[in-house]
Amino acid sequence: QWYQRRVRGFDKQGRMFNYENHSIESILDCSSKIITFIDLAGSQKYLKTTVFGLTGHCPDYAALVVNSKQGLVGTFREHLGLTVALRVLSFVCITKIDGTAPATVRRCRHQIENILRGPAVRRPAYVVSSLSEAEDAALQIRERTPVFMVSAVTGDNLSLLHHFLSRLQPALSKEARTNALQAAPRFSVDGVLTVTGQGTIITGLTTRGTIREEDTMLLGPFQDKSYEEVKVASIQCNRLPRRLAKCGQSVSLGFHKLERTPRKGMILQSPSYESYCVEEFTAEIYILQHTSSSKLKQGFEATIFIDSIRQTVEIKEMDREITTGQKTKVKLKFVQYPDVISVGSRLFFRNGRTKGMGTVVDIVKIPSKINRTSAPVGASSCSNSTSPELFLDEVI
């Protein structure tokens, strides 16, 4: 996972707290609002990491950064297309305006405005030039795409960007956030680390409810379609120990020795949830790009991204063969191992230059057995062992 994660805090007056004059503990203590930034790869060869960051972390917003000296080269259009396909609201930052000729900056801005008002996006640009406009941009981000022209060298317009961030609200409604917080806990696994003599650490996103230390939960599905009963030994969020992890937080969970090694894409959930897995599912897909002269056919394989899942799928059945700009309904099968998905989940798939998006419309549930521990859950074989204190985000 070649990405970096940092937080910024804001108080009720909109003042920002960052790492320049504050420790992570101070930022969390002084702030009434915390924003987590995840720096994803911009290079084409790391596209799968960028897609995984957008699907696995479920961000509220995406910031598209454009170098004003280079203009719209590289992957800007592709990254913008990803945010549209995955329904992630975005804003644009045009950087390095201090060292770029004004005419070049204007040309770059006009190119971005033309793309944003086009039929694929339909969220016209809103160039922010004052504090009042920054506040309006935060309120109208669903209708218009805020555009900031900034310089990290001279600090030009950075105050507008900071004010905009301080006024941004979570993408989910308050009612949806409340319902998710009150639900039974569920956790999506996006990273696994085993520490010799300590135990297993998994990282990921708390998608529902609240996870507490010593909670007994189910981890799976494994290759044999089963779940394993486990107990949470320790929790860490923003590199600090915590007693609990709430819905929406990216955290690290520590476990004592597990019977089997987990993998990315698994879920950790409350025993109150139905234990099942999925091998085959139906989706409505739309082809964004297909360069081959032949159409997409039955038997086609691609890498699919759904939430924190990233694995190969095969088209088993389809209503009709399609190419770029067309859509159809297909029946897909996971090639490597079963996973857990739900109806309505957004998906993205790619194979070489072929790319597409879609929505899961039906799943075939396979009941899963639960492997319960005979000894007390989470018991360590060493009487003097401690909870795991090494977490994946510290290793990176």
C-alpha positions as CSV (number, residue, x, y, z in Angstrom):
1,Q,0.0,0.0,0.0
2,W,2.1,2.9,-1.3
3,Y,0.1,5.8,0.1
4,Q,0.5,8.1,3.0
5,R,-2.1,9.1,5.6
6,R,-2.1,12.4,7.6
7,V,-4.7,14.4,9.6
8,R,-5.5,18.1,9.9
9,G,-7.7,19.6,12.6
10,F,-9.9,22.6,12.8
11,D,-11.5,24.3,15.8
12,K,-15.0,25.9,15.7
13,Q,-13.6,29.2,14.5
14,G,-12.0,27.5,11.5
15,R,-8.4,27.7,12.7
16,M,-6.2,24.9,11.4
17,F,-3.9,22.6,13.4
18,N,-1.2,20.7,11.5
19,Y,2.1,19.0,12.1
20,E,4.1,22.3,11.8
21,N,3.5,23.4,15.4
22,H,1.5,20.5,16.9
23,S,1.9,16.8,17.7
24,I,-0.7,14.3,16.6
25,E,-2.0,14.2,20.2
26,S,-2.3,18.0,20.3
27,I,-4.1,18.1,17.0
28,L,-6.7,15.6,18.2
29,D,-7.1,17.4,21.5
30,C,-7.5,20.9,20.2
31,S,-9.7,20.2,17.2
32,S,-13.5,20.0,17.0
33,K,-13.2,18.6,13.4
34,I,-10.6,16.2,12.0
35,I,-9.9,15.6,8.3
36,T,-7.9,12.6,7.2
37,F,-5.9,13.0,4.0
38,I,-4.8,10.0,2.0
39,D,-2.1,10.7,-0.6
40,L,-2.6,8.3,-3.5
41,A,-0.3,7.7,-6.4
42,G,-0.7,9.9,-9.5
43,S,1.4,7.8,-11.9
44,Q,-0.3,5.5,-14.4
45,K,1.7,2.5,-13.3
46,Y,0.3,2.8,-9.8
47,L,-3.4,3.1,-11.0
48,K,-4.5,0.0,-9.1
49,T,-3.3,1.6,-5.8
50,T,-5.3,4.7,-6.6
51,V,-8.4,2.7,-7.4
52,F,-8.0,0.6,-4.3
53,G,-7.7,3.8,-2.2
54,L,-10.9,5.2,-3.7
55,T,-12.9,1.9,-3.2
56,G,-11.4,0.6,0.0
57,H,-11.3,3.8,2.1
58,C,-14.7,5.1,1.0
59,P,-13.5,8.8,1.0
60,D,-16.0,11.6,1.3
61,Y,-14.1,13.7,-1.2
62,A,-11.2,13.6,-3.7
63,A,-8.8,16.4,-4.3
64,L,-7.4,16.4,-7.9
65,V,-4.1,18.1,-8.0
66,V,-2.9,19.6,-11.4
67,N,0.6,21.1,-12.1
68,S,-0.1,24.4,-13.9
69,K,3.3,24.1,-15.7
70,Q,2.4,20.8,-17.3
71,G,-1.3,21.3,-17.8
72,L,-3.7,18.3,-18.3
73,V,-1.2,15.7,-19.1
74,G,-0.9,12.2,-17.5
75,T,-3.8,10.8,-15.6
76,F,-6.0,13.8,-14.6
77,R,-8.9,12.7,-17.0
78,E,-8.7,9.1,-15.8
79,H,-8.7,10.0,-12.2
80,L,-11.6,12.4,-12.7
81,G,-13.4,9.6,-14.5
82,L,-12.8,7.3,-11.5
83,T,-14.3,9.8,-9.1
84,V,-17.4,10.1,-11.3
85,A,-17.7,6.3,-11.8
86,L,-17.4,5.7,-8.0
87,R,-19.6,8.7,-7.1
88,V,-16.9,10.4,-5.1
89,L,-17.3,14.2,-5.0
90,S,-14.2,16.1,-6.0
91,F,-12.5,19.5,-6.1
92,V,-9.4,20.7,-8.1
93,C,-6.2,22.3,-6.9
94,I,-4.1,24.0,-9.6
95,T,-0.6,24.2,-8.1
96,K,2.7,26.0,-8.8
97,I,1.1,29.2,-10.0
98,D,4.0,31.3,-8.6
99,G,6.4,29.9,-11.2
100,T,4.0,29.7,-14.2
101,A,3.2,32.4,-16.7
102,P,-0.3,33.8,-16.2
103,A,-1.4,32.8,-19.7
104,T,-0.3,29.2,-19.0
105,V,-2.3,29.1,-15.8
106,R,-5.4,30.5,-17.6
107,R,-5.1,27.9,-20.4
108,C,-4.9,25.1,-17.8
109,R,-7.9,26.5,-16.0
110,H,-9.9,26.8,-19.2
111,Q,-9.1,23.1,-20.1
112,I,-10.4,22.0,-16.7
113,E,-13.5,24.1,-17.0
114,N,-14.3,22.6,-20.4
115,I,-14.0,19.0,-19.0
116,L,-16.1,19.7,-15.9
117,R,-19.0,21.2,-17.8
118,G,-19.0,18.3,-20.3
119,P,-21.6,15.5,-20.4
120,A,-19.5,13.0,-18.6
121,V,-19.2,15.2,-15.4
122,R,-21.9,17.9,-15.5
123,R,-20.5,19.7,-12.4
124,P,-19.3,23.1,-13.8
125,A,-16.2,24.6,-12.3
126,Y,-16.4,27.2,-9.5
127,V,-13.1,29.1,-9.3
128,V,-12.7,30.3,-5.7
129,S,-11.1,33.8,-5.2
130,S,-12.5,34.9,-1.8
131,L,-13.4,33.6,1.6
132,S,-17.1,34.0,1.0
133,E,-16.7,32.0,-2.3
134,A,-14.8,29.3,-0.4
135,E,-17.7,29.0,2.0
136,D,-20.2,28.9,-0.8
137,A,-18.1,26.2,-2.6
138,A,-18.2,23.9,0.4
139,L,-22.0,24.2,0.5
140,Q,-22.5,23.8,-3.2
141,I,-20.0,21.0,-3.9
142,R,-22.7,18.6,-5.1
143,E,-23.7,21.0,-7.9
144,R,-20.4,22.6,-8.8
145,T,-16.7,21.6,-8.7
146,P,-14.5,24.0,-6.6
147,V,-11.3,25.0,-8.3
148,F,-8.4,26.5,-6.3
149,M,-5.2,28.1,-7.8
150,V,-2.5,27.9,-5.2
151,S,1.2,28.1,-4.5
152,A,2.9,26.2,-1.7
153,V,6.0,28.5,-2.1
154,T,4.3,31.9,-1.8
155,G,1.2,30.7,0.0
156,D,-1.1,32.3,-2.5
157,N,-4.7,31.3,-1.9
158,L,-3.9,28.6,0.6
159,S,-6.0,30.4,3.1
160,L,-9.0,30.0,0.8
161,L,-8.3,26.2,0.6
162,H,-8.0,26.0,4.4
163,H,-11.3,27.9,4.9
164,F,-13.0,25.6,2.3
165,L,-11.8,22.5,4.1
166,S,-13.0,23.8,7.5
167,R,-16.5,24.3,6.1
168,L,-16.8,20.9,4.3
169,Q,-19.3,18.5,5.8
170,P,-19.3,14.7,5.6
171,A,-20.7,13.3,2.4
172,L,-23.2,11.1,4.2
173,S,-26.3,12.7,5.8
174,K,-26.5,13.0,9.6
175,E,-29.2,10.3,9.7
176,A,-27.2,7.9,7.6
177,R,-24.1,8.4,9.9
178,T,-26.3,7.9,13.0
179,N,-27.8,4.7,11.7
180,A,-24.3,3.3,10.7
181,L,-22.9,4.2,14.1
182,Q,-25.8,2.4,15.9
183,A,-25.5,-0.8,13.9
184,A,-23.6,-3.9,15.0
185,P,-19.9,-3.5,14.2
186,R,-18.3,-4.5,10.9
187,F,-14.8,-3.9,9.7
188,S,-13.3,-4.1,6.2
189,V,-9.7,-5.4,6.0
190,D,-7.2,-3.7,3.7
191,G,-3.9,-4.7,5.2
192,V,-2.4,-7.6,7.2
193,L,0.9,-7.9,9.2
194,T,2.1,-10.7,11.4
195,V,4.7,-9.8,14.0
196,T,6.8,-12.7,15.4
197,G,6.2,-13.2,19.1
198,Q,3.4,-10.7,19.1
199,G,0.5,-11.6,17.0
200,T,-1.4,-10.4,13.9
201,I,-2.4,-6.8,13.0
202,I,-5.0,-5.9,10.5
203,T,-5.7,-2.5,9.2
204,G,-8.8,-1.2,7.5
205,L,-12.0,0.8,7.8
206,T,-14.7,0.5,10.4
207,T,-17.8,0.5,8.1
208,R,-20.5,0.1,10.8
209,G,-21.0,0.3,14.5
210,T,-18.3,0.5,17.2
211,I,-15.5,-2.0,17.9
212,R,-14.1,-2.3,21.4
213,E,-11.2,-4.0,22.9
214,E,-12.0,-7.6,24.0
215,D,-14.9,-7.8,21.6
216,T,-15.5,-11.2,20.2
217,M,-16.0,-11.1,16.4
218,L,-16.0,-13.2,13.3
219,L,-13.2,-13.0,10.7
220,G,-13.6,-14.3,7.1
221,P,-14.5,-15.7,4.7
222,F,-11.4,-18.0,4.3
223,Q,-10.7,-20.2,1.3
224,D,-13.0,-22.9,2.7
225,K,-15.9,-20.4,3.0
226,S,-15.7,-20.4,6.8
227,Y,-15.3,-17.7,9.5
228,E,-13.1,-17.8,12.5
229,E,-14.1,-16.5,15.9
230,V,-11.5,-14.0,17.2
231,K,-11.1,-11.5,20.0
232,V,-9.8,-7.9,19.5
233,A,-6.7,-7.5,21.7
234,S,-5.8,-3.8,21.0
235,I,-6.9,-0.9,18.8
236,Q,-4.9,2.0,17.4
237,C,-6.1,5.1,15.5
238,N,-3.9,7.8,14.1
239,R,-0.9,6.0,15.7
240,L,-2.4,6.4,19.2
241,P,-3.9,3.6,21.4
242,R,-7.6,3.6,21.6
243,R,-10.3,1.6,23.6
244,L,-12.7,1.7,20.7
245,A,-13.1,2.4,16.9
246,K,-16.2,4.1,15.6
247,C,-17.8,3.8,12.2
248,G,-15.9,5.8,9.6
249,Q,-12.5,5.5,11.3
250,S,-9.5,3.8,9.7
251,V,-7.7,1.9,12.4
252,S,-5.3,-0.9,13.2
253,L,-6.6,-3.9,15.2
254,G,-4.2,-6.2,17.1
255,F,-4.9,-9.9,17.8
256,H,-3.0,-12.7,19.6
257,K,-2.1,-15.7,17.6
258,L,-4.8,-16.6,15.0
259,E,-5.4,-20.1,13.7
260,R,-5.2,-18.9,10.1
261,T,-3.7,-15.8,8.4
262,P,-6.2,-13.3,7.2
263,R,-6.0,-11.5,3.8
264,K,-7.0,-8.2,2.3
265,G,-10.7,-8.0,1.3
266,M,-11.9,-10.0,4.3
267,I,-14.4,-8.6,6.8
268,L,-14.5,-8.6,10.6
269,Q,-18.0,-8.5,11.9
270,S,-20.3,-9.0,14.8
271,P,-21.7,-12.5,15.4
272,S,-25.2,-11.0,15.0
273,Y,-24.7,-10.6,11.2
274,E,-25.5,-13.4,8.8
275,S,-22.3,-15.4,8.0
276,Y,-22.2,-16.0,4.3
277,C,-19.9,-15.6,1.3
278,V,-20.3,-15.0,-2.4
279,E,-18.7,-16.7,-5.4
280,E,-21.1,-15.6,-8.1
281,F,-23.0,-12.3,-8.5
282,T,-24.9,-10.3,-11.1
283,A,-23.9,-6.7,-12.0
284,E,-24.9,-4.1,-14.5
285,I,-21.7,-2.8,-16.1
286,Y,-20.7,0.0,-18.4
287,I,-17.6,0.0,-20.6
288,L,-15.5,3.2,-20.2
289,Q,-12.7,2.1,-22.6
290,H,-12.1,-1.0,-24.7
291,T,-9.4,-0.8,-27.3
292,S,-9.7,-4.3,-28.8
293,S,-11.4,-4.7,-32.2
294,S,-13.5,-7.5,-30.7
295,K,-16.4,-6.9,-28.3
296,L,-16.4,-7.9,-24.6
297,K,-17.5,-11.6,-24.5
298,Q,-18.3,-14.4,-22.2
299,G,-15.1,-15.8,-20.6
300,F,-13.4,-12.3,-20.3
301,E,-11.4,-11.9,-17.1
302,A,-10.5,-8.7,-15.3
303,T,-9.3,-7.4,-12.0
304,I,-12.3,-6.0,-10.0
305,F,-12.4,-3.5,-7.2
306,I,-15.4,-3.6,-4.8
307,D,-14.9,-1.9,-1.4
308,S,-11.6,-3.4,-0.1
309,I,-11.8,-6.4,-2.4
310,R,-9.4,-6.7,-5.3
311,Q,-9.3,-9.9,-7.2
312,T,-9.9,-11.5,-10.6
313,V,-13.4,-12.2,-11.9
314,E,-14.7,-14.0,-15.0
315,I,-17.8,-13.3,-17.0
316,K,-19.9,-16.4,-16.9
317,E,-23.0,-15.1,-18.6
318,M,-24.0,-11.8,-20.3
319,D,-27.1,-10.5,-22.0
320,R,-25.1,-9.2,-25.0
321,E,-21.6,-8.6,-26.2
322,I,-20.6,-4.9,-25.7
323,T,-17.8,-2.4,-26.4
324,T,-16.9,1.2,-25.4
325,G,-19.9,3.3,-24.3
326,Q,-22.3,0.3,-24.0
327,K,-23.8,-1.4,-21.0
328,T,-25.3,-4.7,-20.2
329,K,-26.1,-7.2,-17.4
330,V,-23.5,-9.9,-16.6
331,K,-23.0,-12.8,-14.3
332,L,-19.5,-12.7,-12.7
333,K,-17.5,-15.3,-10.7
334,F,-14.6,-14.7,-8.3
335,V,-11.7,-16.7,-9.6
336,Q,-9.4,-17.0,-6.6
337,Y,-11.6,-17.2,-3.4
338,P,-15.1,-16.3,-2.1
339,D,-15.7,-12.8,-0.7
340,V,-18.5,-10.8,0.9
341,I,-20.3,-8.2,-1.2
342,S,-23.7,-6.6,-1.0
343,V,-26.4,-5.5,-3.5
344,G,-25.9,-1.9,-4.5
345,S,-22.1,-1.9,-4.2
346,R,-20.2,0.1,-6.8
347,L,-17.5,-1.7,-8.7
348,F,-14.6,-0.9,-11.1
349,F,-12.8,-3.4,-13.3
350,R,-9.8,-3.3,-15.6
351,N,-7.7,-5.5,-17.8
352,G,-5.0,-3.8,-19.7
353,R,-6.6,-0.8,-21.4
354,T,-10.1,-2.1,-20.9
355,K,-11.9,-0.4,-18.1
356,G,-15.4,-0.3,-16.9
357,M,-17.7,0.4,-13.9
358,G,-20.9,-0.9,-12.6
359,T,-23.2,-1.8,-9.8
360,V,-24.0,-5.1,-8.0
361,V,-27.6,-6.0,-8.6
362,D,-27.9,-9.5,-7.2
363,I,-25.7,-12.0,-5.2
364,V,-25.8,-15.7,-4.6
365,K,-25.2,-16.3,-0.9
366,I,-23.4,-19.3,0.3
367,P,-23.9,-20.1,4.0
368,S,-20.7,-20.3,6.0
369,K,-19.7,-22.3,9.0
370,I,-18.1,-20.7,12.0
371,N,-14.9,-22.2,13.5
372,R,-15.2,-21.4,17.2
373,T,-12.2,-21.6,19.5
374,S,-12.2,-24.3,22.2
375,A,-9.9,-22.3,24.5
376,P,-10.8,-18.8,25.6
377,V,-10.9,-16.6,22.6
378,G,-7.7,-14.6,22.1
379,A,-5.7,-16.5,24.8
380,S,-2.0,-16.5,24.2
381,S,0.3,-19.4,24.5
382,C,2.8,-17.2,26.5
383,S,1.7,-16.3,30.0
384,N,3.7,-13.0,29.9
385,S,2.7,-11.9,26.4
386,T,1.5,-8.4,25.7
387,S,-1.0,-6.9,23.2
388,P,0.6,-6.2,19.9
389,E,2.0,-2.7,19.8
390,L,3.4,-2.6,16.2
391,F,1.0,-1.4,13.6
392,L,1.1,-1.4,9.8
393,D,0.9,2.4,9.4
394,E,4.0,2.8,11.5
395,V,6.0,0.2,9.4
396,I,5.1,2.1,6.2
